[in-house]
């Protein structure tokens, strides 16, 4: 049977380990607790946060206990790691609200009911009780200034400037590791590659304060695409886990549209699909790429994992409706969501002529071309072909009385809005 560490390395998840031999021995001979954290800088995580937490979930599948830390305390300070500028400080109320939202997302990722049930903690619960004098005497005394300045995350900010507030962040995260080690016997911290400095600071603080702790750290590489570009963003911005920010349809489409050069890598990183199936899908990408089997598997797996079977069903329903042109099978909210990036135009209330609507909305370049498009069967109103050059847009064509979907050809959608 494949060991956990072997599986992680096959999937390209491991970037750095403080001591590979010790970690391997620990994982094979013990059931341990380990943690990963996220600061609630927004009311949702995005897919850039996913891999460390999915990795934590893999540990749970192998019988270890995941501890999920939501940074209600550190989120009020801001991690300077490899950020070009100082973060905008959030109010305590904003942070608390974000904590609750992110907790709900974590409940979809982890199992909180098994023998090795996940534990969720908020570092505000212990950081808020540390006085300034205690912070300086009990913790700051053990952290050398030269040691902190040697960290890449700090060095990268020295030229542009870093406040004392953000400078202390790495100490706060080090306190977190020490607290979890003492209170919950947490033995490994995992995080993205940008967290290496914070993780090792925690180990160093524990070593100075407690002596031997038998604790380690593991980081995950920065996820990039085959073209070298950073993964996780589109022209519209982040792909969020919250369905109100990124709908299940948008989420599904993001994964479905991954390039052949990236899809197998992402199947390894973002899904729990077994190695044998991944290898078969890799062969499919090579021999029959037009079928896009790997992309479909990736989109199905990750969408269902984050949004559930209902979210996946909705995403596939909208996808099929747009592919077939069956707009009327969708409700107004689904249509708006699916076509929110499509061109739109305001309708002239005084002119409902289909020919004029097509010209005014930029669907057809001229009245003559508009008439030809209609006669040739290239124009669809709410998914239904219309070949009447004298047609007038009427109330039945207005979805919820707000808009009409006009399609020219197979894919060119335009939204006609009515004030």
Secondary structure, 3 states (H helix, E strand, C coil): CCCHHHHHHHCCCCCEECCHHHHHHHHHHCCCEEEEEECCCCCCCEHHHHHHHHHHHHHHHCCCEEEEEECCCHHHCCCCCCCCCCCCCCCHHHHHHHHHHHHHHHHHHCCCCCCCCCEEEECHHHHCCCCHHHHHHHHHHHCCHHHHHCCHHHHHHHCCCCCHHHHCHHHHHHHHHHHHHHHHCEEEEEEEHHHHHHHHHHHHHHHHHHCCCCCEEEEECCCECCCCCECCEECCEECECCCCCCCHHHHHHHHHCCCHHHHHHHHHHHCCCCHHHHHHHHHHHHHCHHHCHHHHHHHHHHHHHHHHHHHHHHHHHHHHHHHHCCHHHCCHHHHHHHCCCCEEEECCCCCCEHHHHHHHCCCCCCHHHHHHHHHCCCEEECCEECCCCCCECCHHHCECCCEEEEEECCCEEEEEECC
